[in-house]
Amino acid sequence: MKIRLKTTMAGPDGSFQPGQIVDFERGRAYALIEGGYAEQIGGEEPVSEPEVATLPQPKTAIIKTGKARR
């Protein structure tokens, strides 16, 4: 996925300057876009927000009984 960097970035893959267009794998590109460090440029489908699962609250809490350990 091609992205345009907003900040300087350096790592094992090299060093990159703001405004530079780079091609990263989708997961890494998505992380940089979500972090505000890059913006997506055309050519691929837009990055969408991941779905978040919600769980219902438990009906009862666990209550510890007995002596406390020292």
N, C-alpha and C positions, 0 to 999 in steps of 0.2 A: 504494500500500500504506500503510495507516495504522499508525503507530508512536507509542509514548510515549517521549519523550526522558528520559534520566537525567541529562543535564548541560545547561548553557547552550550554545547554539549560535548563531553569527552568520555571515552570509555574504551573497552577492548576492540570495538569496531572502528575506532578512529576518533578524530575531533571534527566538530561541525560548528559553523558560525550561524548567527541569526540570519534568517532569510534564505538559507540554503535549502534546496529541495533534496530530500533523501528518500530512499525506498527501504522500508522496514517491513518485517512480517506483521501481519494484522494485529496480533495481541500486543506487541510492543508499541506499534503505532497508536493503537487505541489508548494505551496507558499514557502516552505522551500527550495525546489530544485531551483526554479527560483531566490531566494534571495542569493543563493550560500552557504547556511547553511547546505545543505545535498546533497547526491547523491542517485539516484535510484539504487536499487539492483534488480537482476533478478526476474522472476516469473510473472510479469505483462507486459502489452503492454507499450512501451516507452512513456514517457510524451512528448507530442508535443506542439508546440507553439500555443496559442489561435489565432483564426482568428480576424483580426482587420477591422472593418467597416470604410469606408471612405465616407465622404459626400462632394458633390460638393460645391464650394464657392458660397455664395449668389451673385446674379447679381447686387443688389443695396444695399447700406447701408442706415440705418435709420438715418435721420437727425433731430435733435431736433430743434424746433423753439420756439420763444417766449422768455419772460423774464426769467432770472435765478432767482431762489428762494434764499432768504437769510436765 
